[in-house]
Amino acid sequence: MTVDNSSTPTCSNAEDAVNVHPTKLNSIYDPDGIGLSIVPLSDPTREQLETFTYERMKHCYAAKASLNKDLPLGSIPSGIPAARERSLKVFPQIDDVFSIVDYQGVFQSFLVSMVNAKRILEIGTFMGISAIFHANALKRSGVKGGADETGYKPIVCLEISEQFAEVARSNFVDAGVEEYIEVIVGDANRSLAQLRDVTFDIVFIDADKDSYKSYYDTAIGDGLLNRTGILIVDNTAFQSVVSYMDAPVPVDPEYKPLSFKFDMCKPTEDWGITLHEFNEYIRNDPRTEVVMLPLFTGITLVRFVN
Ligand SMILES: C[S@@+](CC[C@H](N)C(=O)[O-])C[C@H]1O[C@@H](n2cnc3c(N)ncnc32)[C@H](O)[C@@H]1O
């Protein structure tokens, strides 16, 4: 199945997101019922497993194999199911399309602990699912809640929508992590200016794609990211991005993107070019080294070259 880009909604901001019609979601995001974007961590039945493609079964297997049953705080924070349920009630059209899935949350929690993170910046908050995972990981490492010497709580989340921020804050209270996370409402491009004197061990970019390059330059160039920290960038391999694989940058408007079968993403032409140019920019940046993981819609990890 190929994608008709003209009818595909972008969800890079709150206004677009709430305009996505619920009945369209399944066909747009999961047209073949592959379900990769909602990799379940609960055990599928034997009957369901028999219908899975290898790709889907591999995702399920890996997700399940990533759950550590004996951790002092669970791999999946206890507040996550309730937070997802509330989000589903408040924004049924977009829940789970915007939020990272549990498996990605488990993976990013691992990174948080790996770099011994104390402070995290999230650009793009939505219902706060990724923030709850990160807060859980900080708790597990013994980081205390409350404002630290910077005047901020350990996790600073940026979100343009007051409505989304409000639901996220309720989710933080219910998940018992409100002392770990604060949300700054406004355009992240502006909010970042007020964080000039703070450094973070993890910066997670997961907001409007047009600003990715600017967010990256601020994190890397303006000292937001600690020298030993990790920058995580989400959605860097949407189908529309991969379509530009052999396109030199800047992408010529006449360039014809490659076509292939639809998998699980929400592409637009704009994001394709924007993100391809972003990917090329960062992989050619001598200040950093990057590795892109082909998980979900693509996750790029960036660190400083020392
Ligand atoms: C993909 S969602 C974030 C999901 C969240 N990281 C998670 O996994 O739980 C992207 C969010 O970025 C927000 N956003 C879009 N443009 C923004 C901007 N310029 N400044 C701040 N937030 C923005 C959207 O409103 C949306 O809530």
Ligand as a Chemical Component Dictionary entry (heavy atoms), coordinates in Angstrom:
data_LIG
# 
_chem_comp.id                   LIG 
_chem_comp.type                 NON-POLYMER 
_chem_comp.pdbx_formal_charge   0 
_chem_comp.three_letter_code    LIG 
# 
loop_
_chem_comp_atom.comp_id 
_chem_comp_atom.atom_id 
_chem_comp_atom.alt_atom_id 
_chem_comp_atom.type_symbol 
_chem_comp_atom.charge 
_chem_comp_atom.model_Cartn_x 
_chem_comp_atom.model_Cartn_y 
_chem_comp_atom.model_Cartn_z 
_chem_comp_atom.pdbx_ordinal 
LIG C1  C1  C 0  5.134 13.510 19.850 1  
LIG S1  S1  S 1  4.451 14.546 21.057 2  
LIG C2  C2  C 0  5.511 14.311 22.454 3  
LIG C3  C3  C 0  5.308 12.964 23.107 4  
LIG C4  C4  C 0  6.082 12.731 24.375 5  
LIG N1  N1  N 0  7.502 12.981 24.192 6  
LIG C5  C5  C 0  5.882 11.279 24.795 7  
LIG O1  O1  O 0  6.444 10.408 24.138 8  
LIG O2  O2  O -1 5.184 11.032 25.764 9  
LIG C6  C6  C 0  4.923 16.108 20.446 10 
LIG C7  C7  C 0  4.464 17.274 21.308 11 
LIG O3  O3  O 0  5.191 18.443 20.908 12 
LIG C8  C8  C 0  4.351 19.552 21.059 13 
LIG N2  N2  N 0  4.901 20.646 20.244 14 
LIG C9  C9  C 0  4.794 20.824 18.889 15 
LIG N3  N3  N 0  5.425 21.951 18.529 16 
LIG C10 C10 C 0  5.955 22.494 19.656 17 
LIG C11 C11 C 0  6.728 23.673 19.918 18 
LIG N4  N4  N 0  7.088 24.509 18.951 19 
LIG N5  N5  N 0  7.089 23.923 21.195 20 
LIG C12 C12 C 0  6.744 23.064 22.199 21 
LIG N6  N6  N 0  6.016 21.946 22.013 22 
LIG C13 C13 C 0  5.624 21.664 20.748 23 
LIG C14 C14 C 0  2.989 19.035 20.609 24 
LIG O4  O4  O 0  1.943 19.853 21.104 25 
LIG C15 C15 C 0  2.993 17.618 21.168 26 
LIG O5  O5  O 0  2.368 17.565 22.416 27 
# 
loop_
_chem_comp_bond.comp_id 
_chem_comp_bond.atom_id_1 
_chem_comp_bond.atom_id_2 
_chem_comp_bond.value_order 
_chem_comp_bond.pdbx_ordinal 
LIG C1  S1  SING 1  
LIG S1  C2  SING 2  
LIG S1  C6  SING 3  
LIG C2  C3  SING 4  
LIG C3  C4  SING 5  
LIG C4  N1  SING 6  
LIG C4  C5  SING 7  
LIG C5  O1  DOUB 8  
LIG C5  O2  SING 9  
LIG C6  C7  SING 10 
LIG C7  O3  SING 11 
LIG C7  C15 SING 12 
LIG O3  C8  SING 13 
LIG C8  N2  SING 14 
LIG C8  C14 SING 15 
LIG N2  C9  SING 16 
LIG N2  C13 SING 17 
LIG C9  N3  DOUB 18 
LIG N3  C10 SING 19 
LIG C10 C11 SING 20 
LIG C10 C13 DOUB 21 
LIG C11 N4  SING 22 
LIG C11 N5  DOUB 23 
LIG N5  C12 SING 24 
LIG C12 N6  DOUB 25 
LIG N6  C13 SING 26 
LIG C14 O4  SING 27 
LIG C14 C15 SING 28 
LIG C15 O5  SING 29 
# 
